[in-house]
Amino acid sequence: MNNYYVRNTFSLLGFRKFCQMSIYRNFPFKGRVGTAFTNCIIWMFGMNLLLVVIANPGITNPGPPPLSNNGGNGGKLSIYFHNVQGLIPFGELDNDHPILDISKCLEISTYVREAQIDIIVLNETWLKNSVADSEFLHPDRYKVFRADRSVRTHPPDPTNPTRFRRNGGGVMIAVRTDLQVSTKEICLKGGAEILAVEFTIATGVKFVICTCYRVGTLGMVNHENIIRQFKDLQRRRRLSKVFLVGDFNLNGVNWSSLRGTSPIEQSFVDSFTDLGLAQCITAPTHYKGNTLDLLLTNSEASIIDLKVGERDSICKSDHFPITFKINIKVNRKKPIKRFCYNFKNVDWVRLNHELRHTNWDDLLNGTEPEIGWRKFKDKLFEIADRHIKKAHVKTDGQDPWFDSECFDAWRTKMRLHKDRNKSDAANLKFSLARKSFKNLVALKMRETLNESDDSALISKKFWSYVKSKTASQRIPEFISYN
């Protein structure tokens, strides 16, 4: 049999004969049954060979890309800009201590987390001084710069004081904390809602990201204030590149011909040209079909992957989200390892024995309260470190109530949004999915706030969240000894 197979190794007839002889020797199949079984084996072999040829194993399968120190954007800076039309509900505008629109905040924070956004730029935040940065973005993940609306940034029009709106407006720039860059806010004169942040990378290169929100009813005084501050930016030394993004409300400008339909619009166009700034967005950024949000820069070649999203694709707003990348290589810091006590792995016998046999009187007698507290705490942690093992904890910066169920609801909403314009039924499904996401988040927050056995008590999980959002440490107001 072997000699026959060797002589006919490249022959289909030889292969068939080999299979048939192997079956006759190892299986009780003879005659037509053996022939049919042989044909089945040959057919299966042929199909597998065909699939291998189609798959083309000569092309190496690279698998998932490795995680590098440059993150998921290849070292380039990814930017997300959006006029969000308020991070607080409209009914809270007159409140000095407004509550956040939790659903919208979670929609934005989840998107920037999934898309690995490096820099967030928002207009019309509607925030006030009573709202902390950490209530919106986790301080471990983003460093926040804000310019909330005030008389300084949005002064009344002397010719028409009723145009001034005390509430609303506001701009924000948030930068990921793991970027190897130094950032500082540039102090600008008042008169317009403008915020500018200077970036310095490891090579010493400096550039500026600036945002501006302009109310469309403001006149030439506002134009002069905005252009004056833009000129101040360009006068700064060693600034290689400037990127300005914001809602300018210039709805009548034709950016192809650089022509405006009103004197104020033409003044802005001419001023941008004089400053050497190119406008990169040509698609509509508002649901009415106007290009209200602009991206201006003196380094147009540095802008890549510029995209204007669909309405409500990230959060509910009349404006469309805008994403782009800046072709500047920025590395990321290595994540800091955090450890916490793993109470599932404790030598309780030795821990209790050492606590009982520690001479606390010698340690604490005759000491000031603050010194005594420090000694007590140091000794307690010293004993705990010997008998309680620690576990590595990842800092994801996610709110404790935003669990896998909330994330699945968010992904369902994002998936249905892609098909919302196909039919009224599809649009209804998207609306219901967004409402379901909002209700689920509210439910999860209530469950986190209250203990499961007593609704009148606030859970430890909630206080842990409060502690993570603030810089203070929770120290008991009273300590008793003996």
N, C-alpha and C positions, 0 to 999 in steps of 0.2 A: 504493500500500500504506500509506504513512504517513498519508494523509488518512483512509483507512478506519479505521486504528487509533485516530487521534485522536478520530474521531466516536464510536467504540465503546469508549473507554478503560475505562469502568466496566461493560462488558458482557462476560459470560463467552463469549458467541458471538463477540464481536469479538476477544477474546484468543485464542480457539481459531483463528479465521481468520488472525490475525497469525502465530501459531506455524506454521500450515500453509503459509502463503505464504513464511515464512522458510526452512522446510525444503525446499520445492520449489526455491527459488532457490539454496540453498547445498549441498544434498545430492541425490544421484541417486535420490531416492525418489519414486515416483509411485503413484497409485491406492491400493489397500488397504494397501500397505506404508507409504506416506506417512501415511495416516490413522492406522494403528496407532502409528507413531512419534510422531505429534502427540499422541495420547491418552496415551502413556507420559509425555511431557514434562509435560502438564497434570496427570497424576496425581502425579508427583514434586513439581511446584510446589505442589499442594494439600497434600501431606503435610508439606512443609517449612513451609508457612504455618500448618498446624495445630500443629506443634511449637513454632513461635515464639509462637503464641497461648497454648499451655499454659505455656511457660516464663515468659511475662509479662515482657518486657524493660523494662516500665515500672518494675519494682521494681529498684532499683540493687543490684548485687552488691557488697557491701563488701569481699569478699576476706578474707584473714587479718588479724586485728587487728594494728595496729602495735605494735612494742615500745616501751613508754614507760618513763620513769624509775621508775615505780611497780611494774614487774615484771608478773608474770602474775596477780597477785591483786587488781588494781585499787587498790593502796595499802593494802589491809587485811592484817592479820597472819594467816597461815595456821598452824595448830597441829596437830601430830600427837602423840598420846599413845598409849602402849602399855605394858602389862606384858609384857615380852618373855621373861620366865622365863629369863634368863641370856644374856649375850653370850659366855660361855665354856661349854664342855661341862660337864655335871654331874660327870663324873669328874675334872675339874680343880679342883673346889671346895677341896680340901684342899691344893692346890699353892700355894706362895707366889709362884710365877712361872708362872701359868697361860697356856695358849695360847688365842687367841680362836677362837670358832666362826666361821670365815671365811665360810661359806655364809650364815649368818644376818646377819652384819654387812654383807655385800654386798647381800643382799635389802633390808635397811633403807636403806642408803645409796643404792641405785639407785632405790628408791621415792621417797625424799625429794628426789632430784634430778629425777625425772620430774614429780612433783607440785608442785615448787617450794615446798617446805615452808620456812617462815621460822623456826619454833621447834619443836624436837624435845624432847619430855618423855618420859622412860622410867623405869619402875619395875622393880625386880628385875634390875638390870644384872649383879650378881654380880662386879663388877670389884674389883680390888685396886690398891694403890698402885704395884705393879710394872708395871701396864699403863698406857701413856701414852695421853693423849687422842687423839693423832694416829694411833694404831694403828686407831682405829675411824672417825673423821671427819677429813677433811683440814683442817688448820689454816687454809688459805686460804679455806675456805668456811664453817666454823662455829667459833665460840668456845664452848668447852665448860666447863660448871660441873658439878662432881660432888660427891656426898656418899656415899662408899663406906661399907659397914657397918663399925662399930667399937664399942668398948665405950661410947664417948660417945653415939653415935646410937642404939644398941640395947643398953642396959644390961640385965644379968640381972635377972630378977624375984626380989626378996628372998624371997618366999614359995615360989618354985619355980625354983631356979637352972637346972634341967635344961631349962627352956623356951628358954634363951638359945642361939641358934645363931651361932657366930662367923663362919660363912661365909654367903654368899648376900646377899639384900637389895640395898641400894644404889639411889640415885636419880640422875638426870642431867637437866640442861637445856642444850640447845645452841642457840645463836642465830646466824643467818646474819651473816657479817661485812660484807656489803654493805648492811645496813640502816642508815639514818641515825638511830641511837639510841645513847645511852650506857647501858651496863649495868654493874651491880656487884652482887656477891653480898651479901645481907643477913646479917649475923652473928646467928645465933639460938642460944639456949641448947640444951644437949643433952637427951637423954631421948627422942628420937623421930627417925625417919628422915625429916627434912624439909629441903627445899632451896628457898630463895626468891631471886629475882633482881629487882632494881628496874630499871625501864626509864624513861628520860627522853628524850622526843622533842624535836624542834627548837623546838616552841612552848612548851616548859617543862612540859608535862603529864607527870605521873609515874603509873605504875601498876606493879603487882607480879604476876608469875606465879610460883606456888608449887606444889610437888609434895610429896606425902606418901605413904609406903608404911607401912601398918600391918599387922603380923602379927595374924591373927584371934584367936589364943589369948591375947593380952595383955589385961590387966585395967584397972582404974580408974586405976592410977598412969600408965599409958601415955596414957589418955584425958586426964588432967589436964595432962600434959606437952604433948600436941598442942594442946589448947585454949589453954593459956597462951601458946604460941608464936603461935597465930593472933591472939590478942588483942594481942600485941606488934606484930604486923604492922599491925593497924588503928590502933594508937596513933601510928604514924609520921606525921609532918606531910606535908601536901600530896600524899597518896596518893589520887587520885580513884577508882581502881578496883583491885579485888583479884580475881584469878582463881586458884582452888585446884583442882588436878586430881590425882587419885591413886587408888591401890587401898587402900580403907579396910576391905575384908573385912567389911562390914556386910550379911551375906547375908539377914537376916530382916526387914529394914526395908521397910515399904510406904510408898513415897515419895509416893503420892497422899494417904494419910491421915496421913502423918508418924507412923507407929506402928511401934515395934520389938518384937521377940519376946523380948528379954532386957533387963535393966536397963542393961547397958553400951551396947547399941544405942540405947535410948531416951535415954540421957545424951548421946550424940553428936548425935542428932536435935535435942534441946532446946538443946544448945550452939550448933549451927549456926543455929537460929532466933534465939537471943538475939544472935548476932553479926550478924544481918541478912543471912545468906548463903542464897541460893536454890540448890537442887539441880536442875540442868538435864537430867540424863540419866534417862530413864524406861525405856528398853529394856534387855534383858539384856546384860551385857558379859562373861559367862562361859559356857562351853559347857554348864554345868549349869542355865542359865536364871536365874541370879542377877545382880542389879545390884551388882557389887562395886566397879567403878570409878566415881568420882563427879566431877562438875564443879560446883564451888561458886563463887558470885560475888555481889558486892553490886551488880552492874550487868548484870542478866539481858538487858536490851535490847541490850547490846553483843555478845552471842553470836549469830552467824548461821551458817547452813550446817552445823549440828551433825549429824554422821552417825556411826553405829556400824557398823563394817564386819563382814565375815564372818570366821569362825575361819580362821586360816592364810592369809588373803588377802595378807598382807605377809610374815610369817615365822611359823615354827611356835611356837605358844603356846596355852595354854588360855584366854587372855583375847582379847577382840576388840579390834582397833584402833579408835581414836576420832579423828576429825578435826573441826575447827571453825575458824571465823574470828572474830577480834575486830575489831569495826568501829571501828578507830582508824587514821587515815591516817598511814602511815609511808612516806617516800620512800626511794629506794635511792641508794647512792653510785655514781658513775660508775666503771666498771671501769678498773683501772690497766693501761695497756699495758705488756706485757713484750716485750723483744727479746732475741734470741740470735743468735750468729754463724751465718750461712748458709754452710757450707763447700762448698756447690755453686757458689757465686759468689765465687771468690777469685782474686786476681791473684798467683799463686804466685811468678812470676818476680820481681816487685818486692818481695814480702814476704820472700823468701829473700835478696834482694840487700841489703835494709835491715838484716835481722838479722845478716848476715855483716859488714857495714860499720859496725855500731854499736860504739863503743869501750866495751866492758863493763868494762875495767880501770879507766878513769877514773870510771866510774859506781859501782863496787862496792869498790874498794880503800880500806882504812882505815875501813870502816863497821862498825857493830855488826850482828850477824846479823839482828835484827829490822828495823833500818833498811835494811839491804842487801836483805832479802827484799821490803820494801815498795817500794824503788826499782826492783828488778828487775821486780816485778809491774806497777808503773805504766808502766814503759817498754815492757814486752811488750804490754800492752793498748793503749798509745798507737800502737804500730806496727800491731797487729792492726786497730784501728779504721780506719786509713787504707786498708788493703788487703783487708779482709773485710767484705762488706756484711752487714747485719743483717736478720732477718726477724721479723715480729710473731708472737708465740706466745700462744695463748689458754690461760688457766689454768682447766682444767675440774675439777681436784681429783679426777680419777678414777685409780684404781690402774692401773699400766701393763699388768698382765695382763688387765684387764677390757676386752677388745676387742669388736668388733661381734658376733663369734660368741657371746660370753658374754651380750651384751645381747639377742640374738635368743632365746637359751635362756631368759633371764629373762622376756621377753615371752610366750613360749610357755607357760611355767608360769603366768603371770598370766591368760592367756586360758583355759587349761584349768580354772583354779580356779573360774571363773564357772559352769561346767557340772558341777562335781564332785558335786553333790547330786542330779543327775538319775538316775543309775544307778550300780551298782557298777563297771561298766566305765569310766564317766567318772571316777570317783574313783580307779580304778587308773591311768588315763592321767595324772591330775594327780600322783599319787605318783611315778610313773616320771619325769615331767618334772622334778619337784623333785630327784629323785636324779640325773638326768642333768645338771642345772644344777650340782649340788654336785660331781660328778665332773669336769665340764668346768673349773670354776674351779680345782680342785686340780691338774689337768693343766696349765693355763695358768700357774699359779704355779711349778710345777716347771720348765717351759720357760723362764720368765723368770729363775729363780734360776740355772740352769746354762747355760753356753755350749753352743752347738750342736755345736762341734767337740771340746770337752773337758768332760766332765761334772764333772771335779774342780775346775774354775774357776768363779768366781762372775761373772756377766755385769755389764757396765758399766750396763746398763739397771736391774739390781737396785740397784746402788749409787746410781744417780741417784734411785731411789725412796726409799732410806734417807735421802739428803741432803734430799729434799723434805719428809720427815716430821720432821726435826730442825732445830734452830736453828744447829747447828755447820756449819762449812765444812771440807771435806776438804783438809788441808794435808799434804804429804809429811813423813814423819818425818826423812828425810835428804835433803840437797841437796848435790851435789858440784859444784865449780867447777874447770875444767881437770882 
